[in-house]
Amino acid sequence: MSDDDFMQASDEEYDFEYEDEEDDDSGDADIENKYYNAKQLKASDPEEAVNEFLSIPSLEPEKAEWGFKGLKQAIKLEFKLQRYQKATEHYEELLTYVKSAVTRNYSEKSIDNMLNFIEKASDDPAAVQCMERLYSLTLQCFQSTNNERLWLKTNIKLAKLLLDRKDYQGVTRKLRDLHKACRREDGSDDPSKGTYSLEIYALEIQMYAETKNNKQLKRLYQRALKVRSAVPHPKIQGIIRECGGKMHMSEENWKDAQIDFFESFRNYDEAGDLRRIQVLKYLLLTTMLMKSDINPFDSQETKPYKNDPRIAAMTDLVDAYQRDDIHKYEDVLQTNKDLLADQFIAENIDEVTRNMRTKAVLKLIAPYTRMRLSWIAGQLRIGEAEVQDIVGFLIVDGRVRGTIDQREGTLEVESGADHDRVAAIRCLAEAAAELFATVLKEGDGFRSKPAEITSLLSEAGSDLSSMLVDTRSGRHGPKLARRGGRGALFV
């Protein structure tokens, strides 16, 4: 073979191989271009984008990554377009790619992200039902492939879905399976699955908080705080601490509730979860229930939210409470009805309002000894029946010395000055009696006349008793007179 023939043969061979490689690359390039062109249509023409994405799998000779990506994008769009039946069918097709077409880690991450996306977009019953079906298909797929990690994640998501639907029996069954999967054969918690265990505890604690089962809630709360083998997402810790704070509030343990709500807020804030605003309101609520004068915005974590308009109403309430401004407090409540939309705040704000009105009643009646209950009610802008209830409590509690005349609708308060004067005169009388006894018993001029001494002591005691009685009855005070050449007190 000549050199020219050799070069010609080499060129032909080289050209043949090059053309074959170019065909393969051009095929992948066409699929890739089709995929990215479809992504550009997502915002302007979502229906056409769905068709483009669904056409990608048929372009591949066998299942591969681009087909997986195309189906994934199509399912998300179909879910947004409320084509739930089609989304379910294509999701079932997508799951056939996870065994061989894509890597295990990539498929796991992609499906988990897609389920998170669908979960956030589920805002109607049909969407929730579709999502439940997708969870069921995922569990069937990954149980057969022994992918325990994704099986646990999906089951936890399904338990959350059931909890949102308040299907407590379904949640209980699902949690039982999850607990079993996270335990060793001897029944103890598996440290290698500590993160999942905490998520499960958080779900169960939420369920017991909603059903007011404080006994089980307290047991699980304490158990969750002892888990040390996990590095959970801050949101999980935020959920556990929030439920713990509500538990302490139900027990009127304001101090521990404040600690838990602060920790919950800090964790939610770290996770960037919007729940932090609501928990910050709970923290402000506990500040009032503790009757604390400490500004809750002095801490570094809460200071950036001091002027946040979303908590302005609660901040105004705390300010009015700490200044004992009952009128400002009532005005804030009246103009911010949405504040009571939260059931937990609505249940506990009554205790704060009661404390506020009690302080206002004490402050209002302090200068007076007799007043009408209707006048107190008008000054505080509350009902007369509530005023009577508060005053009655103050009398029973010993904080007010007085009586209520229900027929006349009046309150009569004993004067503290009169009470102090009677107490002072009693002390004076007792001291005078001791002085007389000392003088008459030990004085040299009286030692020889015991009968006279006894008579004088008896007379002095009688006079002092009469003086006390007359003083209590409101007549004139005692005066000093002289009788029989000896000093004596009489009325």
MOBEL-V596150 format. One record per pair of residues at least 24 apart in sequence whose C-alpha atoms are under 10 Angstrom apart, sorted by sequence separation. I is the first residue (numbers start at 0). J is the second residue. If there is no record, write none. Layout:
I:J / I:J
//
This chain:
30:54 / 31:55 / 48:72 / 49:73 / 52:76 / 69:93 / 70:94 / 133:157 / 175:199 / 199:223 / 200:224 / 219:243 / 237:261 / 239:263 / 240:264 / 257:281 / 258:282 / 294:318 / 311:335 / 312:336 / 328:352 / 432:456 / 435:459 / 463:487 / 465:489 / 466:490 / 30:55 / 48:73 / 49:74 / 67:92 / 68:93 / 131:156 / 132:157 / 151:176 / 152:177 / 174:199 / 197:222 / 198:223 / 217:242 / 237:262 / 238:263 / 241:266 / 256:281 / 257:282 / 260:285 / 279:304 / 292:317 / 312:337 / 313:338 / 356:381 / 383:408 / 435:460 / 462:487 / 463:488 / 464:489 / 465:490 / 29:55 / 30:56 / 49:75 / 67:93 / 111:137 / 131:157 / 134:160 / 151:177 / 173:199 / 174:200 / 197:223 / 216:242 / 217:243 / 220:246 / 236:262 / 237:263 / 238:264 / 240:266 / 241:267 / 256:282 / 257:283 / 291:317 / 292:318 / 312:338 / 329:355 / 360:386 / 364:390 / 462:488 / 463:489 / 46:73 / 49:76 / 66:93 / 67:94 / 110:137 / 130:157 / 150:177 / 196:223 / 197:224 / 216:243 / 236:263 / 237:264 / 257:284 / 258:285 / 283:310 / 294:321 / 325:352 / 328:355 / 329:356 / 432:459 / 459:486 / 461:488 / 462:489 / 463:490 / 30:58 / 45:73 / 48:76 / 49:77 / 67:95 / 174:202 / 235:263 / 236:264 / 237:265 / 238:266 / 257:285 / 276:304 / 292:320 / 293:321 / 310:338 / 328:356 / 361:389 / 431:459 / 432:460 / 459:487 / 460:488 / 461:489 / 462:490 / 29:58 / 30:59 / 67:96 / 131:160 / 151:180 / 174:203 / 197:226 / 217:246 / 234:263 / 236:265 / 237:266 / 238:267 / 256:285 / 257:286 / 280:309 / 284:313 / 287:316 / 291:320 / 292:321 / 356:385 / 357:386 / 360:389 / 361:390 / 431:460 / 458:487 / 459:488 / 46:76 / 66:96 / 67:97 / 130:160 / 131:161 / 150:180 / 151:181 / 196:226 / 197:227 / 213:243 / 216:246 / 217:247 / 233:263 / 234:264 / 236:266 / 237:267 / 255:285 / 256:286 / 280:310 / 283:313 / 284:314 / 287:317 / 290:320 / 291:321 / 292:322 / 325:355 / 326:356 / 356:386 / 360:390 / 455:485 / 458:488 / 459:489 / 27:58 / 34:65 / 38:69 / 41:72 / 45:76 / 46:77 / 171:202 / 197:228 / 234:265 / 235:266 / 236:267 / 237:268 / 253:284 / 254:285 / 257:288 / 269:300 / 276:307 / 279:310 / 280:311 / 282:313 / 283:314 / 286:317 / 287:318 / 290:321 / 320:351 / 324:355 / 325:356 / 358:389 / 372:403 / 428:459 / 429:460 / 432:463 / 458:489 / 26:58 / 27:59 / 33:65 / 34:66 / 37:69 / 41:73 / 45:77 / 64:96 / 128:160 / 170:202 / 171:203 / 194:226 / 196:228 / 197:229 / 213:245 / 214:246 / 233:265 / 234:266 / 235:267 / 237:269 / 253:285 / 254:286 / 257:289 / 268:300 / 277:309 / 280:312 / 281:313 / 284:316 / 285:317 / 320:352 / 323:355 / 324:356 / 325:357 / 353:385 / 357:389 / 361:393 / 368:400 / 369:401 / 371:403 / 372:404 / 428:460 / 431:463 / 455:487 / 26:59 / 62:95 / 63:96 / 64:97 / 67:100 / 127:160 / 147:180 / 170:203 / 193:226 / 194:227 / 196:229 / 197:230 / 198:231 / 201:234 / 202:235 / 205:238 / 208:241 / 209:242 / 213:246 / 233:266 / 234:267 / 237:270 / 241:274 / 248:281 / 252:285 / 253:286 / 256:289 / 268:301 / 276:309 / 277:310 / 280:313 / 283:316 / 284:317 / 287:320 / 323:356 / 325:358 / 326:359 / 356:389 / 357:390 / 360:393 / 368:401 / 369:402 / 370:403 / 371:404 / 372:405 / 31:65 / 34:68 / 35:69 / 38:72 / 45:79 / 46:80 / 62:96 / 63:97 / 66:100 / 67:101 / 107:141 / 127:161 / 193:227 / 194:228 / 195:229 / 197:231 / 198:232 / 201:235 / 204:238 / 205:239 / 208:242 / 211:245 / 212:246 / 213:247 / 232:266 / 233:267 / 234:268 / 236:270 / 241:275 / 244:278 / 251:285 / 253:287 / 254:288 / 261:295 / 276:310 / 279:313 / 280:314 / 283:317 / 286:320 / 287:321 / 317:351 / 320:354 / 321:355 / 324:358 / 325:359 / 365:399 / 369:403 / 374:408 / 375:409 / 428:462 / 429:463 / 30:65 / 34:69 / 37:72 / 38:73 / 41:76 / 45:80 / 62:97 / 64:99 / 65:100 / 171:206 / 193:228 / 194:229 / 195:230 / 196:231 / 197:232 / 200:235 / 201:236 / 204:239 / 207:242 / 208:243 / 211:246 / 232:267 / 233:268 / 234:269 / 235:270 / 237:272 / 253:288 / 254:289 / 265:300 / 286:321 / 316:351 / 320:355 / 323:358 / 324:359 / 325:360 / 354:389 / 357:392 / 364:399 / 372:407 / 373:408 / 374:409 / 375:410 / 428:463 / 429:464 / 30:66 / 33:69 / 37:73 / 53:89 / 63:99 / 64:100 / 65:101 / 167:203 / 170:206 / 190:226 / 192:228 / 193:229 / 194:230 / 195:231 / 198:234 / 199:235 / 201:237 / 202:238 / 203:239 / 204:240 / 205:241 / 206:242 / 213:249 / 233:269 / 234:270 / 238:274 / 245:281 / 252:288 / 253:289 / 264:300 / 265:301 / 319:355 / 323:359 / 353:389 / 357:393 / 371:407 / 372:408 / 373:409 / 427:463 / 428:464 / 62:99 / 63:100 / 64:101 / 127:164 / 190:227 / 191:228 / 192:229 / 193:230 / 194:231 / 198:235 / 201:238 / 202:239 / 204:241 / 205:242 / 208:245 / 213:250 / 232:269 / 233:270 / 234:271 / 237:274 / 241:278 / 244:281 / 248:285 / 251:288 / 252:289 / 253:290 / 264:301 / 361:398 / 371:408 / 372:409 / 27:65 / 31:69 / 34:72 / 62:100 / 63:101 / 64:102 / 71:109 / 75:113 / 78:116 / 79:117 / 111:149 / 118:156 / 188:226 / 190:228 / 191:229 / 193:231 / 194:232 / 197:235 / 198:236 / 200:238 / 201:239 / 204:242 / 205:243 / 208:246 / 211:249 / 232:270 / 233:271 / 234:272 / 237:275 / 240:278 / 244:282 / 251:289 / 320:358 / 361:399 / 370:408 / 371:409 / 372:410 / 425:463 / 428:466 / 30:69 / 61:100 / 62:101 / 67:106 / 71:110 / 74:113 / 75:114 / 78:117 / 107:146 / 110:149 / 114:153 / 118:157 / 167:206 / 189:228 / 190:229 / 197:236 / 200:239 / 201:240 / 204:243 / 207:246 / 233:272 / 261:300 / 323:362 / 370:409 / 371:410 / 424:463 / 425:464 / 428:467 / 81:121 / 124:164 / 155:195 / 159:199 / 162:202 / 166:206 / 167:207 / 188:228 / 198:238 / 234:274 / 241:281 / 248:288 / 261:301 / 369:409 / 370:410 / 371:411 / 64:105 / 68:109 / 72:113 / 75:116 / 79:120 / 84:125 / 107:148 / 108:149 / 111:152 / 115:156 / 118:159 / 151:192 / 158:199 / 162:203 / 165:206 / 194:235 / 198:239 / 201:242 / 234:275 / 237:278 / 244:285 / 369:410 / 370:411 / 425:466 / 64:106 / 67:109 / 71:113 / 75:117 / 78:120 / 79:121 / 81:123 / 83:125 / 87:129 / 91:133 / 94:136 / 98:140 / 107:149 / 111:153 / 114:156 / 118:160 / 167:209 / 197:239 / 368:410 / 369:411 / 370:412 / 424:466 / 425:467 / 74:117 / 78:121 / 82:125 / 83:126 / 86:129 / 87:130 / 90:133 / 94:137 / 97:140 / 98:141 / 103:146 / 106:149 / 107:150 / 110:153 / 152:195 / 155:198 / 159:202 / 162:205 / 163:206 / 167:210 / 367:410 / 368:411 / 369:412 / 424:467 / 81:125 / 82:126 / 83:127 / 86:130 / 97:141 / 148:192 / 151:195 / 155:199 / 158:202 / 159:203 / 162:206 / 165:209 / 367:411 / 368:412 / 369:413 / 75:120 / 81:126 / 83:128 / 84:129 / 87:132 / 88:133 / 91:136 / 94:139 / 95:140 / 111:156 / 154:199 / 158:203 / 165:210 / 367:412 / 368:413 / 369:414 / 422:467 / 425:470 / 83:129 / 87:133 / 90:136 / 91:137 / 94:140 / 98:144 / 152:198 / 159:205 / 364:410 / 366:412 / 367:413 / 368:414 / 421:467 / 424:470 / 79:126 / 82:129 / 83:130 / 86:133 / 90:137 / 94:141 / 97:144 / 148:195 / 155:202 / 159:206 / 162:209 / 365:412 / 367:414 / 368:415 / 421:468 / 78:126 / 81:129 / 151:199 / 364:412 / 366:414 / 83:132 / 87:136 / 91:140 / 365:414 / 421:470 / 329:379 / 420:470 / 421:471 / 78:129 / 329:380 / 420:471 / 435:486 / 78:130 / 326:378 / 329:381 / 424:476 / 435:487 / 326:379 / 417:470 / 418:471 / 424:477 / 325:379 / 326:380 / 417:471 / 325:380 / 417:473 / 431:487 / 431:488 / 280:338 / 288:347 / 284:344 / 288:348 / 428:488 / 287:348 / 290:351 / 281:343 / 285:347 / 288:350 / 289:351 / 281:344 / 284:347 / 285:348 / 287:350 / 288:351 / 277:341 / 280:344 / 284:348 / 287:351 / 288:352 / 290:354 / 286:351 / 287:352 / 290:355 / 281:347 / 285:351 / 288:354 / 277:344 / 284:351 / 287:354 / 287:355 / 248:343 / 251:347 / 249:346 / 245:343 / 249:347 / 248:347
//
